[in-house]
Structures are given as C-alpha cells and as structure tokens.
Amino acid sequence: MIPRDDADKVNEAVERMAQTMWGSYETAMENTAAVRESNSRFVRNLFESNLELLRAQAEIQAELNCHTMQSLADQIRKHREALLELSRESLHAYDGFVDSLSSYYEEVSKEAERSGD
C-alpha cells in the first residue's frame, strides 16, 4: 500500500495534470475557433475581391465594346462616303464617255454628209 501522503501527492499531481490538459484542450479549441474565423474572413474577402474584380473587368469590357462599336460605325460611315464619291465619279466618267460617243457620232455623221455631197 502507498502511504497516505504519497497518495495525496499523486492525486494532486494527477489533478494538476488533468487541469493542465483541460486548459491545453480549451486553448486548442479557442485557437481552432480563431483559425476557423480567420479562414472564414479570408475566404469571404477573397470572394468579395474577386466579385469586385469581375465587376471592374465587365465595366472595362463594356467600355471597350462601346469604343469598338463607335469606331466601327465611323469606319462604315467613311466607307459609305467613299463609295458614294466613287459612284459619283463613275457616273461622271460614264456620262463623259457617252457624251464622247455622241460627239464622235455627230462628227462622223457630219463628215459622211460632207463626203457624200
């Protein structure tokens, strides 16, 4: 048998060890909860910053699309103006050609009349 004083010392040592272990367990649980909360904030901030980034990218893309469409509209307008000018010049050239044929026909006809006289 263990003497009473030794048994009391052993019991006290076991109780201190249990309290220390319980304190360590509580500290570990508190740290785990703190890490979980920290991770939760991190993930939430990461998600929110990604949403903000996507919003910013969408705004930039919309602005680029607007500029592209405006630039395309300007090019279409310039091409239409160039085509109209080309059409006018072609019409004038055709009119000149038809006029020259008409003038040539008149000259040939007058010459033929003179030769036949």
Secondary structure as GFF3:
##gff-version 3
##sequence-region A 1 117
A	DSSP	alpha_helix	4	116	.	.	.	ID=ss1
###
